[in-house]
């Protein structure tokens, strides 16, 4: 996932209910799908952030020595400025980039 190319709002936005439930016909189903995608996005971002911060990790036994690495601070600031996972998921949903299916219909 390329986080720089996503055009999601950084603050609270009001969405048209009809646009959100257009694909499913049910607002609760649409919100459920969006929330699952937001959880996936959150875990992807967290995994990516941990991997990048481990590159800068220094392991010391001494608590007195704390190093502030400028690159580490820049990486942290970048991730703090990103849109929240739920905003990314809603934007993906409105752009029809989320695949979903109804399993109960497939089982019949």
HELIX and SHEET records of a PDB file:
HELIX    1   1 UNK A   17  UNK A   20  1                                   4    
HELIX    2   2 UNK A   27  UNK A   54  1                                  28    
HELIX    3   3 UNK A   70  UNK A   80  1                                  11    
HELIX    4   4 UNK A   85  UNK A   94  1                                  10    
HELIX    5   5 UNK A  103  UNK A  107  1                                   5    
END                                                                             
